[in-house]
Amino acid sequence: MTEFVLTTHPGLENLAVEELTARRGQAPTGVQTEPGRARLELPDDERPTLLSLRSIHHVTVGLLRRRLTAPVTLDQIERAVADVEVPGLRTAPSFRVRSVRRGHHTFKSGDIERTAGAVFHIETAVKVDLQRPVITVRVDIDGDVLWVGVLLTDRPLSRRAKVYAQRVGLSADLAFAATHVADLQAPTRILDPFCGSGTLLLEAGVVHPRCELWGSDWVPGAVAGARSNLDAAGFTARSFLREQDALHMADVYPPSSFDSIVSNPPFGVKMGARINFFRFYQRFLSQADQLLKPGGRVALWVHRRGQLASAVAAHGRFEAYRWVTVQTGSARPVLVGLRRR
């Protein structure tokens, strides 16, 4: 068995393990989670399964996890890294070190990379190549915990290419998380009434290959961009987009016509002072109530959990079955799963 480390947005660790379990048909062994990471054990030949996951950033083969003495210093990191034998490094033509640092320290990630890189270079005489290395070693610090491993992913798996991308939008792994939380079995029709560039619909289209993908947005450029992305993904024949205000979507879509509504309403911190979120969520739920089939699901990214919970209670037609809080930059959006009664 090989130990692997999956990196995610902090808060999505359990969801990543759930996705892997669903792919394999059974849970991995030795699962341990902490913010942004899931450690687990799998047969080494299951690497392709890990590299196909849609809820994660990177896959690393774990080599060392060690708690250092606070306050952590570069000297401690240097000594710990010297104990690590990186498989294949001595015969590799090149390598580099990448680091992610979390917590309060007197050094930065670049300092970790230079310190660890010097240790490996002295030990092996292998040259450093920061652009196209054969081996990338991860040396991360989370508080006083040191992680060392070999990175299997050149670029984040969550950074999936699109023809059109908005300046600010939902990342692909967070979009996948919404389709996962919706927990649908063979849906026929999914709606995203705030579709933006279509990221949620793209993920839903992969997860549900026979499902119709319906989307709308009140910004014409976003609708055109989403169309470009869905066409490029091969979803032209089963995707249907229009310019539409999400708070009036029941005026144009037939009643009880959707299995699920998955969305990321674009009302975050900057617009917070101008939005009554309780009323907004109430109006949204009233619209969703009309459009969903009995038992239909809503998977919604929100920035005001309390106001949504109050709106759900006041509306009375939905019950919340899952809440997932995620750290992304300085924001902590919440993914909520709702079931229509």
N, C-alpha and C positions, 0 to 999 in steps of 0.2 A: 504494500500500500504506500502511496505517496501523499504527503501533506501538501495541500494547495491552500492558497489564501486568495479570496475574492475581495476586491475593493469595490465599494458602492458609495452612493450618497449616504451619509450617516442617517440611519432610520430605515434603510431598505435591506438590512442584512437578512432578516428573517424571510422577507419576500424573495430574495435571491435564492435562499435555500429551498423555499417552496417551489420556485421555478425549476431548479435543478432536480428536485424530487419528482416533479411531474414529468420531466423529460426522461428520467431514468426508470420511472415506475417504482422506485424505492428510495428511501432516504439515504444520504451518505453517512458514514460513521465519523465519530470523533468531532462532531460539530461544536464549535465554540464561536460565539459572536461578541463583538464589541463595536462601538460606533465606527462605521465605515468599513468594517472588515468581517468576513466570515472565514474561519479556519475549518477545514474538513479533510477527511481522508478518502481517497478513491484509488482504484487501480490505475496505473499510469497510462494505460491505453484509452482511458476515458477523457483524455485532454480535448479531443474534438468536441465533445459534448459541452465542456466548460467554455470553450471558445465560441460556442454558438449561443450562449446565454445573452438575453437582451436587457437584463436588469442590472448589469454590472459595468464597471469601467475596465478593470484589469484582472488578469489571472497571473498569479505568482506561485512558483514552486517554493514552499517554505523551507528555509535552512536553519534559522535561529530565531528564537524569541526569548529575550532576556530582560529582566527588570534591573535597571541600573540604580545606583545610589544617588538620590537627589541632594544637591542640585547636579544635574547631569552635565558632564563636561565632554569636550572633544577627545580628551585623553582617555576617558572611559570607553567611548565609542571606538577609538583606535585599537585599544586592547581587546575589546570584544570581537571586532571584525577580524583581528589577526587569528582568532581561533576557528574561523569559518573556512571550510574547503568548498569552493564553488565547483560543481561538476562541469567538466569540459573546459574550464577556464585556462588551464596550463597549456593546452594545445590549440586554443582559439587564436585567430589572427588579431582580434581586437575586442575591446570591451569598453563599457562606460558604467558609471554609477548614477542612479537617479534617486532622489530623496524627497519625501514629504515629511514636514515637521509640524507637529501640533503641540501646543502648549507654550509656556513661557521659558525661554532659554536665552543664554547670552550669545548664541550663534544662530546662523541661518541655514536653510537647506543647502545652499551652495557650499557652505563650510563643511557640512557633513559629506557632501559628494567629493570634495577635494581630499578630505582626510581619509575616507574609506578608499577612494581611488588610488591614493598613494600607497596604501598598505597592499592592495592587490597587485599593483604594478611592481612593487619591490619584491613581493613574494614570487611572482610568476614571470616577470620581464615581458609580459604581454602589453602591447601598446594601447593607449587610450584613443578612442575614436568617438567623438561626441556626436557625430552626424549619422554614420551608418555602422554601428558596432555589430558584431556577431552575437555578443552576449551583453545583456543589460542587467546589472545587479541592482536590486532595490535595497536601500538602507534607510529605513524610516524610523522616526522617533515620535512616539505618542506619549507625551508627559515624560515619564521615566522608563517607558518600555521601548526596547530596541527590537526592530524587526529586520531580518535580512533574508532575501530570497532572490530567485532568478525570474525576471519578468518574461512572460510568454507572449505578451501583446505589445506590438510596436506603437499602436495608437489606441486610445480608449475605444472599447467596443460600443460605448454609448454615443460616440461621435459618428453617427451614420450620415452618409452624404445625401444632400438634397440639392435640387436644381435651384430652388428659391429658399432663402432663409431670412427671417425677420431679425432685426437688430437685437430684440429681446424676445425670447420665446422659450417654450418648454423643451427640455432636452429629451432625447429619444428614450432614455432609460426611465425617466419619470412618466413619459407617455405610456410606455409599456406597463408601468406599475398600475396605471389607471385601468387598462384593459384586464390586467390580472385581478385586481380587486373587484371589478364588475362580475367576475366569476361566471361567465356565460357558457352554456352548453349548446353548440350549434345554433347561434343566433342567425336570424334572417336579415335584420336591418338594425344598424347602429347610427346614432346621430351625434354630431359634435356641433352645437349651435354657436360656439366661439372658436371656429376651426383654425383661425390664423393661417399659418403656412401648411396646415394639414398633418402635423406630426402625430397627433393622436389617431387620426384615420389611417395613416401609414402603418402604425403599429397594429391597429385592429385588423387591417387588411392582411397582415402576415399571420397573425394569431388565428384569424377566422377566414380561411381562404375562399369560402363560399358566401360570405356575408356581404350584403349591400352596404356601402359606405356613404352616408348622407352628411353633408356639412354646410354650414352657413357662417357668414360674418358680415358685419355692417360696413367693413372697409373693402372697397372694390379691389384694391391692389392685393389684399390678402387672399381674396377668393381666386384671383387670377394666378397668384403664386401657388396656392394649394392645388389648383388644377394642374399646373406644370409638374408639381411633385408627384401627384397621384398618377398622372400619365406616364411619367418616367419610371414609376414603379410597376407599371403594367396593370394598373387598376382602372383604366379608363372605362371599361364596359360596365363596371359595378360601382362607380362613384358618381354622386349626384350633388352638385354644389350650387349655391345661390347666394345673392346678397340679401341679407335679412337681419332684422333686429331680433336678438334672442328672446327678448321679453314679449315678443308678439309672434312667436313661432307657431303657436296653436292656431293662428289665423290662416296659415298656409299649408300646414301638414295635416293629414287625416288623423282623427282620433284613434288612439290605441294602435298605432302603426309601427312602434319601435320596441325592440327588446331591451335596448339600453341607451342611455345618454351618458356619454363620457366627455368631459370638458375641463378646460382651464380658463375660467372667466378672467379677463384682463383687468381686474380691479385690485391693484396691490397697494403698496405703501404710498406712492405718490398721489394717488387719487383718493386716499382714505378720508381726507378731510371733507371731500365733496360727496361722499357716498354714504347713504344710510344702509348699511349692510343687512340689517335685519329685514327691512322692507324689500331690498333687492333679492335676498334669498327667498323670501316669501313669494314674490312674484315669479321667480324662476321655478320654484316648486309647484306653483299652481299651473304653470305652463307644462312642466314635465308630467304632472298628474294626468293631464288630458292626452298627452302623446304616447305614454307608455302603456304597454299591455299589462294586464293584471300580473303582479309579481315581477314586473320589470325593474331593472336596476339603474341606479345613477352612481357614477364614479366621478367625483368632483374634487379638483384641487382648489382649496380655499385659503385665505389669509386671515380669516376671522372665525375661528372655531366656535367661540362662544355665541356669536350672533347666528351662525348657522344652526347650532344646537337649539337655540331658542326658536328659530324659524321652523325647524323640523317639529318641535313640540307643539308650536302654535298651529301649524298646518294640519297635523294629525293624520295625514295620509301616507307618511313614510316612516320607516323605522331604520335607524342607523345600525349597521352590523359590523362596521370596521372603521377604525381611525388610525391613520399612519402619519406621524409627524416626521418630517425630513429636514435636515440641515442642508441648505444650498447657499453658499456664500454667507451673507449676514442674515438671510431670510430663513424662516422656519414655516414653510407652507404645510398644510395638512391635507392629506388625501382621505376623503370620507366615502364609504360605500353605503348607499341607501337602497332599501327595498320598498317598492310600492306595495302597500297593503292590499 
